[in-house]
Amino acid sequence: METVVSGIRSTGKLHLGNYYGAIKNFLEMQDNYNCFFFIADLHALTTHPTSAEMHQNVRQVVTEYLAAGIDPEKATIYVQSDVPEITELYLYLNMNAYLGELERSASFKDKVRSHPDNVNAGLLTYPVLMAADILIHRATKVPVGKDQEQHLEMARTFGNRFNRLYQNDYFPEPYAFSFEQKLVKIPGLDGKGKMGKSEGEGNAIYLSDSPDVIRKKVKKAVTDSGPTEENQEKPDYIQNLFDLMKIVSSEDTLNHFDDLYNRCQIRYGDFKKQLAEDMIIATAPIRNRINDIANDHEYLQKVVTMGAEKARASAQKTISDVRELIGIKPF
């Protein structure tokens, strides 16, 4: 079977963007591919979390992976830092990653603009560590969001550069993979872009959010006074809310409110109320399982221990081969 690799940073609770942009696909992939799904705690260090935050966030993501339906008997669930071979490969790849190409990374530019007081080397070489995450298992399929396509392209660049340098076709080229026809980008509630943990609490609907919290967040979502002409083009912040409704609501519901908008008869209060209730229904099965799994400490420990063993078995084979190709081997 082909190998699939994907990870989520351990920077807090999972949200609808994580679920519909990634995890929903994971549930289908785990039955058909050799899947490695990891919690990217090393990537999270770029934002300098406290040790208590780090530990809790890793547990939270593992819990929510399981609650969402990822089966540790079918897929390998592991914590990135439990596989030290990843950081070794990261070092080797860094030796052939050039400053200019790293500085041109769109995500690095965004971080420099938004957090000018925290431009650390980890942010600069973030794409190299991501490449190591993928190449360590010699994956060919990577379920990433639209915003991560450049990082995946860089992973291909680093793998191919290694192959050329050591005259071997060892690393296969990884490509974006989704069961959907196109990569999914889930918009946030603030009207500015994608749903994300770093965009503020009110931007995201978390899988663990209570019904009351979901209603309050959706109620505060950015809108305007409504359309002034029939069939008027929706501004981005309104289109974002319709895109969210397309994900969680029935087609009839979406068409109903789209028709009201096009006839200048939409009432955003009713629209938001329906959107919130559909979000509550969509997240209910996962929300109900989160608390049960979170309290089963023995099960969580078993899952990450088993995942680390399986991930390291794959990673150790790659590192052994890479060392030999480079010439790092015992006399």
ROKEKE-781006 format. One record per residue (C-alpha): z, x, y; chain. Coordinates in nm, 4 decimals. Example, Ala and Ser with C-alpha at 12.3 -4.5 7.8 and 13.67 -1.06 7.14 Angstrom:
2
0.7800, 1.2300, -0.4500, A
0.7140, 1.3670, -0.1060, A
END
This chain:
331
0.0000, 0.0000, 0.0000, A
-0.0623, 0.1081, 0.3575, A
0.2436, 0.2111, 0.5569, A
0.3659, 0.0189, 0.8615, A
0.6202, 0.1631, 1.1065, A
0.7847, -0.0035, 1.4040, A
1.1107, 0.0284, 1.5928, A
1.3167, -0.1443, 1.8582, A
1.5392, 0.0437, 2.1022, A
1.9111, -0.0169, 2.0601, A
1.9698, -0.1204, 2.4194, A
2.1192, -0.4616, 2.3556, A
2.0466, -0.7986, 2.2014, A
1.7010, -0.8992, 2.0801, A
1.5079, -1.1570, 2.2804, A
1.2120, -1.3899, 2.2367, A
0.9778, -1.1071, 2.3338, A
1.1069, -0.8969, 2.0440, A
1.0805, -1.1874, 1.8019, A
0.7356, -1.3256, 1.8889, A
0.5933, -0.9894, 1.9928, A
0.7112, -0.8024, 1.6834, A
0.9606, -0.9467, 1.4335, A
0.7605, -1.2610, 1.3506, A
0.4818, -1.0315, 1.2344, A
0.7294, -0.8119, 1.0454, A
0.8198, -1.1073, 0.8233, A
0.4608, -1.1316, 0.6994, A
0.4088, -0.7562, 0.6820, A
0.7082, -0.6924, 0.4565, A
0.5392, -0.8812, 0.1735, A
0.2119, -0.6915, 0.1959, A
0.2824, -0.3375, 0.3196, A
0.5161, -0.0418, 0.2787, A
0.7269, -0.1204, 0.5873, A
0.9693, 0.0992, 0.7825, A
1.1554, -0.0897, 1.0569, A
1.4019, 0.1218, 1.2518, A
1.6575, 0.0954, 1.5303, A
1.5579, 0.3524, 1.7937, A
1.8985, 0.4765, 1.9050, A
1.7657, 0.8209, 2.0044, A
1.5160, 0.6600, 2.2427, A
1.8048, 0.4643, 2.3961, A
1.9755, 0.7886, 2.5034, A
1.7344, 0.8197, 2.7967, A
1.9397, 0.5514, 2.9753, A
2.2751, 0.7227, 2.8991, A
2.4693, 0.4443, 2.7228, A
2.8390, 0.4945, 2.6473, A
2.9337, 0.5681, 2.2864, A
3.0884, 0.2198, 2.2539, A
2.7709, 0.0561, 2.3869, A
2.5535, 0.2635, 2.1546, A
2.7530, 0.1721, 1.8427, A
2.7679, -0.1975, 1.9274, A
2.4010, -0.2172, 2.0202, A
2.2878, -0.0573, 1.6937, A
2.5002, -0.3048, 1.4943, A
2.3615, -0.5895, 1.7014, A
1.9988, -0.5006, 1.6323, A
2.0577, -0.4518, 1.2573, A
2.2375, -0.7871, 1.2459, A
1.9593, -0.9648, 1.4312, A
1.6850, -0.8002, 1.2235, A
1.8524, -0.9457, 0.9161, A
1.9218, -1.2826, 1.0782, A
1.5550, -1.3085, 1.1774, A
1.4560, -1.2726, 0.8129, A
1.3739, -0.9072, 0.7511, A
1.4627, -0.8402, 0.3866, A
1.6133, -0.4944, 0.3154, A
1.4906, -0.5218, -0.0443, A
1.1309, -0.5525, 0.0761, A
1.1323, -0.3374, 0.3911, A
1.3200, -0.0205, 0.4843, A
1.5634, -0.0907, 0.7703, A
1.7193, 0.2251, 0.9091, A
1.8785, 0.3820, 1.2148, A
1.6587, 0.6479, 1.3756, A
1.9399, 0.9048, 1.4075, A
2.0142, 0.8786, 1.0334, A
1.6836, 1.0571, 0.9679, A
1.7111, 1.4079, 1.1214, A
1.3612, 1.4956, 1.0011, A
1.2303, 1.2805, 1.2873, A
1.3788, 1.5107, 1.5490, A
1.2465, 1.8159, 1.3650, A
0.8941, 1.6762, 1.3728, A
0.9516, 1.5823, 1.7385, A
1.0169, 1.9512, 1.8087, A
0.6995, 2.0656, 1.6337, A
0.4864, 1.8047, 1.8141, A
0.6413, 1.8995, 2.1501, A
0.5008, 2.2485, 2.1076, A
0.1526, 2.0985, 2.1368, A
0.2139, 1.8231, 2.3919, A
0.1035, 1.9221, 2.7411, A
0.2827, 1.8523, 3.0661, A
-0.0178, 1.6954, 3.2379, A
-0.0800, 1.4344, 2.9688, A
0.2897, 1.3442, 2.9501, A
0.3124, 1.3011, 3.3272, A
0.0095, 1.0697, 3.3193, A
0.1821, 0.8310, 3.0788, A
0.2010, 0.4860, 3.2402, A
0.5538, 0.4257, 3.1107, A
0.6742, 0.7589, 3.2535, A
0.5267, 0.6763, 3.5942, A
0.6951, 0.3349, 3.5843, A
1.0324, 0.4883, 3.4994, A
1.0016, 0.7450, 3.7783, A
0.9319, 0.4673, 4.0280, A
1.2061, 0.2340, 3.9068, A
1.4738, 0.4958, 3.8285, A
1.4064, 0.8013, 4.0496, A
1.7636, 0.9244, 3.9985, A
1.7202, 0.9501, 3.6212, A
1.3942, 1.1368, 3.5551, A
1.5064, 1.3243, 3.2453, A
1.3116, 1.5267, 2.9893, A
1.3676, 1.2546, 2.7306, A
1.1677, 1.0123, 2.9428, A
0.8892, 1.2667, 2.9858, A
0.8615, 1.3352, 2.6121, A
0.9280, 0.9753, 2.5051, A
0.5697, 0.9420, 2.3693, A
0.6205, 1.2538, 2.1548, A
0.9333, 1.1120, 1.9923, A
0.7492, 0.7851, 1.9370, A
0.4683, 0.9805, 1.7727, A
0.7232, 1.1532, 1.5469, A
0.8645, 0.8124, 1.4488, A
0.5198, 0.7070, 1.3309, A
0.3840, 1.0299, 1.1862, A
0.6992, 1.1106, 0.9878, A
0.5959, 0.8360, 0.7421, A
0.2216, 0.9027, 0.7876, A
0.1815, 0.5415, 0.8932, A
-0.1591, 0.3878, 0.9581, A
-0.0458, 0.0563, 1.1065, A
0.1923, 0.0126, 1.3987, A
0.2783, -0.3368, 1.5270, A
0.3211, -0.2642, 1.8977, A
0.3002, -0.4739, 2.2114, A
0.0201, -0.4498, 2.4619, A
0.2299, -0.2244, 2.6854, A
0.2728, 0.0321, 2.4053, A
-0.0946, 0.0844, 2.3272, A
-0.1103, 0.4017, 2.5388, A
0.1831, 0.5508, 2.3474, A
0.0034, 0.4781, 2.0219, A
-0.3091, 0.6453, 2.1535, A
-0.0961, 0.9502, 2.2349, A
0.0449, 0.9467, 1.8808, A
-0.3118, 0.9703, 1.7501, A
-0.3777, 1.2539, 1.9941, A
-0.0734, 1.4536, 1.8803, A
-0.1478, 1.3948, 1.5113, A
-0.5123, 1.4938, 1.5465, A
-0.4188, 1.7993, 1.7535, A
-0.1808, 1.9114, 1.4769, A
-0.4565, 1.8598, 1.2197, A
-0.7023, 2.0709, 1.4181, A
-0.4512, 2.3445, 1.4942, A
-0.3532, 2.3877, 1.1291, A
-0.6997, 2.3052, 0.9924, A
-0.5887, 2.0159, 0.7789, A
-0.6339, 1.6392, 0.7837, A
-0.2688, 1.5793, 0.7046, A
-0.1792, 1.3070, 0.9550, A
-0.3835, 0.9855, 0.9354, A
-0.4651, 0.8002, 1.2580, A
-0.2265, 0.5106, 1.3294, A
-0.3610, 0.1955, 1.4919, A
-0.2126, -0.1148, 1.6501, A
-0.1603, -0.3884, 1.3960, A
-0.0862, -0.7569, 1.4214, A
-0.1440, -1.0646, 1.2112, A
-0.2412, -1.2368, 1.5335, A
-0.5937, -1.2050, 1.6722, A
-0.4662, -1.0029, 1.9670, A
-0.1485, -0.8195, 2.0608, A
0.1154, -1.0530, 2.2030, A
0.2856, -0.9977, 2.5367, A
0.5791, -1.2321, 2.5988, A
0.6404, -1.3017, 2.9707, A
0.9857, -1.3029, 3.1298, A
1.1530, -1.5730, 3.3359, A
1.1503, -1.3772, 3.6614, A
0.7760, -1.4203, 3.7114, A
0.7084, -1.0471, 3.7393, A
0.5963, -0.9368, 3.3962, A
0.7013, -0.9086, 3.0344, A
1.0337, -1.0214, 2.8919, A
1.2617, -0.7195, 2.8557, A
1.6228, -0.6082, 2.8359, A
1.5871, -0.3675, 3.1270, A
1.4601, -0.6368, 3.3640, A
1.7957, -0.8105, 3.4076, A
1.9976, -1.0692, 3.2144, A
1.8158, -1.3663, 3.3649, A
1.4709, -1.2416, 3.2665, A
1.5158, -1.2761, 2.8902, A
1.6102, -1.5455, 2.6406, A
1.8144, -1.3710, 2.3706, A
1.8101, -1.4857, 2.0085, A
2.1885, -1.5171, 2.0222, A
2.2010, -1.7148, 2.3492, A
2.3855, -2.0458, 2.3266, A
2.2006, -2.3678, 2.4155, A
2.3881, -2.3906, 2.7468, A
2.2962, -2.0347, 2.8417, A
1.9292, -2.0985, 2.7604, A
1.9276, -2.4133, 2.9764, A
2.0833, -2.2288, 3.2702, A
1.8388, -1.9370, 3.2480, A
1.5308, -2.1571, 3.2280, A
1.6560, -2.3741, 3.5129, A
1.6655, -2.0641, 3.7373, A
1.3135, -1.9499, 3.6425, A
1.0833, -1.8861, 3.9388, A
0.8596, -2.1808, 4.0417, A
0.7102, -2.3168, 4.3647, A
0.6557, -2.6516, 4.5353, A
0.3731, -2.7400, 4.2972, A
-0.0085, -2.7442, 4.3064, A
-0.1837, -2.8836, 4.6121, A
-0.5298, -2.9309, 4.4565, A
-0.6446, -3.0669, 4.1216, A
-0.7253, -2.8051, 3.8559, A
-0.5795, -2.5373, 4.0815, A
-0.5376, -2.1939, 3.9251, A
-0.1755, -2.1289, 3.8329, A
-0.0012, -1.8353, 4.0045, A
0.1294, -1.5691, 3.7651, A
0.4923, -1.6859, 3.7695, A
0.3885, -2.0412, 3.6755, A
0.1382, -1.9232, 3.4157, A
0.4184, -1.7178, 3.2600, A
0.6216, -2.0348, 3.1990, A
0.3209, -2.2108, 3.0479, A
0.2641, -1.9069, 2.8253, A
0.6244, -1.9356, 2.7058, A
0.5747, -2.3050, 2.6360, A
0.2631, -2.2208, 2.4355, A
0.4807, -2.0045, 2.2101, A
0.7795, -2.2351, 2.1486, A
0.6433, -2.5872, 2.2009, A
0.3939, -2.8117, 2.0235, A
0.0319, -2.8180, 2.1365, A
0.0732, -3.1799, 2.2472, A
0.3680, -3.0862, 2.4691, A
0.1774, -2.7983, 2.6274, A
-0.1295, -3.0145, 2.6887, A
0.0848, -3.2887, 2.8423, A
0.2351, -3.0627, 3.1063, A
-0.0917, -2.8782, 3.1631, A
-0.2566, -3.2118, 3.2360, A
0.0219, -3.3068, 3.4775, A
-0.0226, -2.9747, 3.6575, A
-0.3984, -3.0169, 3.6837, A
-0.3495, -3.3661, 3.8343, A
-0.0837, -3.2396, 4.0805, A
0.1779, -3.4613, 3.9159, A
0.3977, -3.2020, 3.7481, A
0.7736, -3.2099, 3.8048, A
0.9092, -2.8637, 3.7349, A
1.2539, -3.0009, 3.6540, A
1.1140, -3.2001, 3.3620, A
0.8905, -2.9112, 3.2596, A
1.1817, -2.6637, 3.2517, A
1.4061, -2.9087, 3.0657, A
1.1458, -2.9484, 2.7914, A
1.0844, -2.5728, 2.7763, A
1.4562, -2.5021, 2.7399, A
1.5057, -2.7585, 2.4624, A
1.2092, -2.6212, 2.2689, A
1.3494, -2.2692, 2.3054, A
1.6840, -2.3901, 2.1704, A
1.5162, -2.5463, 1.8669, A
1.3031, -2.2360, 1.8063, A
1.6022, -1.9978, 1.8082, A
1.8538, -2.2220, 1.6266, A
1.8000, -2.0906, 1.2687, A
1.8405, -1.7277, 1.3789, A
2.1337, -1.8002, 1.6098, A
2.3189, -1.9737, 1.3242, A
2.2800, -1.6718, 1.0947, A
2.3759, -1.4040, 1.3478, A
2.7491, -1.4755, 1.3479, A
2.7725, -1.4901, 0.9678, A
2.5983, -1.1554, 0.9205, A
2.7822, -0.9865, 1.2095, A
3.1141, -1.0522, 1.0356, A
3.0011, -0.9079, 0.7012, A
3.0726, -0.5403, 0.7706, A
3.0315, -0.4336, 0.4082, A
2.6826, -0.5827, 0.3872, A
2.5719, -0.4204, 0.7149, A
2.6938, -0.0791, 0.5947, A
2.5109, -0.1231, 0.2645, A
2.1857, -0.2107, 0.4422, A
2.1819, 0.0918, 0.6758, A
2.2932, 0.3330, 0.4004, A
2.0198, 0.2146, 0.1657, A
1.7668, 0.2250, 0.4504, A
1.8598, 0.5812, 0.5467, A
1.8152, 0.7011, 0.1882, A
1.4708, 0.5434, 0.1563, A
1.3561, 0.6631, 0.4997, A
1.4759, 1.0187, 0.4407, A
1.2959, 1.0385, 0.1067, A
0.9699, 0.9673, 0.2894, A
1.0531, 1.1905, 0.5870, A
1.1622, 1.4902, 0.3781, A
0.8263, 1.4953, 0.1993, A
0.6436, 1.4995, 0.5352, A
0.8639, 1.7750, 0.6823, A
0.8229, 1.9883, 0.3710, A
0.4446, 1.9588, 0.4003, A
0.4466, 2.0215, 0.7757, A
0.6613, 2.3332, 0.7447, A
0.4226, 2.4750, 0.4875, A
0.1203, 2.3995, 0.7058, A
0.2843, 2.5665, 1.0058, A
0.4000, 2.8636, 0.7998, A
0.7733, 2.7891, 0.8173, A
0.8741, 2.8436, 0.4554, A
1.1166, 3.0624, 0.2614, A
1.0175, 3.4159, 0.1626, A
END
